[in-house]
Amino acid sequence: MNVISNHTMNATIALAALEQVIDPEIGLNVVDLGLIYQLDFDETEKIIYVTMTLTTQFCPMGDTLTAAVRRVLEKTFGERQVRVELCFDPPWTHERISEEGKRFLNQ
Amino acid sequence: MGTGFPQADFRNTPHTAVVPFYLYAAVSLLAGSVLLFLSASLFTGHYFNPGSLAITHIMALGWGTMIILGASHQLVPVLTEKSLYSLRLAHLTFWLAACGIPLLVYGFYKMDMGWPAKWGGRLLLLAILVYVINLFRSLQHGKKMNVHAVYILTAALWLFITAFLGLTLVYNFTIPFLPQDILAYLPLHAHAGIIGWFLLLIIGVGSRLIPMFLISKYQQPRLLYVIYFLINGGLLFYQLSFLWLPAAPLLIPACLIGTGLFLFVFYCIQVFRQRIRKQVDEPMKISLLSVSMIVLPLLTVLVLSGRLLSGEHQLKTVQLYGFVIFFGWITALILGMTFKTLPFIIWNKVYHEKAGVEKTPNPNDLYNKKLFAVMALIYLAGFVLFSAGILLGMISLLQTGAVLLTGMAFLYCLNVYRVWKHKPV
């Protein structure tokens, strides 16, 4: 999955929560799809920074997916602000899909 | 705190610039099918008649072009990796085309080449010009163009040429100024539209969307450029030889374009074979079927360009050629792609605020799958019967085929309506 983070414990909690966010076209969650690049937790400012990508640049579902990621993390971490940034460099490739995700797609 | 990743500038096209085109196209398909039933007997005679002209234009413009224009407003950012330049221009394109198409079709149906056909043609040409400007401005900003953007821009330019040639022919009805008979120019106009607009656009969009939906590992932009040059080369050769080399064999452009088509089918097969997502849904299956349906018009055009037939058989083959393009290849593709794209557009609108927080249905659940399956079966039966009716010259087969195709259009409209009016569960 290869997600960069400055806080391993919080990142594990965040990724578990983000498994609720499903890409509606593929039917797989954003974590197993490998869309999450980085999760940083600013403990002083109480802000969570998420860097994520989409399977296709300008995917029409982009707005919905980023909003869903923000809402899920706000719900999970309570008082903290969540800032989601999209990034296409490096672009998403199928190699980012987790083994679980590959099994799902192979069904 | 910042990340090491460069941020992307991201702005999607809103549904208001897309959905009206889909609704207009659905109504046009129904109108075109009803007109096909009312004019079924005309398909035993010469292809140049008011009924055929009206059906061809309602299918090519109201159905095929309108839905492609709408979908391309949504897809331009996906294909070109840049936002759509102007929503106002997108809306203007819709209203100009929406007013122009019925006028033009009415003009053909009544063979009234006066103000209805002329104003219809003018409005349509203006709509296309606005679309081309919007597309060009969207592509102008930023990074280098990718192969899909090259296809879509070239296709739009061919569409403009098609409409310009068409309007010229409309004027020639009332004020004859062209040196040859109007029938001589018809293939130029028709092929600029069929190959330059529809084929290039479908390849440009399909080569991006099919791998995207199937999550395929196969990527081959060089092959897509080879296809691009083969098809454009063949089409330019055909258009220019009409003006300067009238004796040039038609088999040369037919073979160039045919090779391009076979390479595109090869591309699709590779995409399919190297897909990661094994499950293929029904709309995707019918879209892939339409790729193989390209072979039908290609076979008929090879027969026609070889000048192997004469008299009645030649006319029947021309009728069949037009039918398999508009009711076969283009219709099959759109039937599939509508239910691959529209449910997502509506889902995005309805569930944007709920995704990730509440349980939401899958976008695929927005349309009725049973209705879709019945529609697909009726469509295939109607298509085969009507094609057989053209070849055998049997009115009963033509009428039965047209009734089935009208049924298909009705079920399509019903399913589109169901998706459009979806309310949150």
Chai-1 contact restraints between the chains, C-beta under 6 A:
chainA,res_idxA,chainB,res_idxB,connection_type,confidence,min_distance_angstrom,max_distance_angstrom,comment,restraint_id
A,Q20,B,G356,contact,1.0,0.0,6.0,A-B,restraint_1
A,V21,B,G356,contact,1.0,0.0,6.0,A-B,restraint_2
A,P24,B,P363,contact,1.0,0.0,6.0,A-B,restraint_3
A,Y37,B,F5,contact,1.0,0.0,6.0,A-B,restraint_4
A,Q38,B,T3,contact,1.0,0.0,6.0,A-B,restraint_5
A,D40,B,M1,contact,1.0,0.0,6.0,A-B,restraint_6
A,D42,B,M1,contact,1.0,0.0,6.0,A-B,restraint_7
A,Y49,B,M1,contact,1.0,0.0,6.0,A-B,restraint_8
A,T51,B,T3,contact,1.0,0.0,6.0,A-B,restraint_9
A,T51,B,F5,contact,1.0,0.0,6.0,A-B,restraint_10
A,T56,B,V78,contact,1.0,0.0,6.0,A-B,restraint_11
A,T56,B,M212,contact,1.0,0.0,6.0,A-B,restraint_12
A,Q57,B,E81,contact,1.0,0.0,6.0,A-B,restraint_13
A,F58,B,P77,contact,1.0,0.0,6.0,A-B,restraint_14
A,F58,B,V78,contact,1.0,0.0,6.0,A-B,restraint_15
A,F58,B,E81,contact,1.0,0.0,6.0,A-B,restraint_16
A,P60,B,N12,contact,1.0,0.0,6.0,A-B,restraint_17
A,P60,B,Q74,contact,1.0,0.0,6.0,A-B,restraint_18
A,G62,B,F10,contact,1.0,0.0,6.0,A-B,restraint_19
A,D63,B,N12,contact,1.0,0.0,6.0,A-B,restraint_20
A,T64,B,N348,contact,1.0,0.0,6.0,A-B,restraint_21
A,T64,B,H352,contact,1.0,0.0,6.0,A-B,restraint_22
A,T64,B,A355,contact,1.0,0.0,6.0,A-B,restraint_23
A,A68,B,A355,contact,1.0,0.0,6.0,A-B,restraint_24
A,A68,B,G356,contact,1.0,0.0,6.0,A-B,restraint_25
A,R71,B,G356,contact,1.0,0.0,6.0,A-B,restraint_26
A,R71,B,V357,contact,1.0,0.0,6.0,A-B,restraint_27
A,V72,B,G356,contact,1.0,0.0,6.0,A-B,restraint_28
A,E85,B,Q7,contact,1.0,0.0,6.0,A-B,restraint_29
A,L86,B,A8,contact,1.0,0.0,6.0,A-B,restraint_30
A,L86,B,F10,contact,1.0,0.0,6.0,A-B,restraint_31
A,C87,B,F5,contact,1.0,0.0,6.0,A-B,restraint_32
A,C87,B,A8,contact,1.0,0.0,6.0,A-B,restraint_33
A,F88,B,A8,contact,1.0,0.0,6.0,A-B,restraint_34
A,D89,B,P6,contact,1.0,0.0,6.0,A-B,restraint_35
A,H94,B,I215,contact,1.0,0.0,6.0,A-B,restraint_36
A,H94,B,I276,contact,1.0,0.0,6.0,A-B,restraint_37
A,L105,B,I276,contact,1.0,0.0,6.0,A-B,restraint_38
A,L105,B,R277,contact,1.0,0.0,6.0,A-B,restraint_39
A,N106,B,K278,contact,1.0,0.0,6.0,A-B,restraint_40
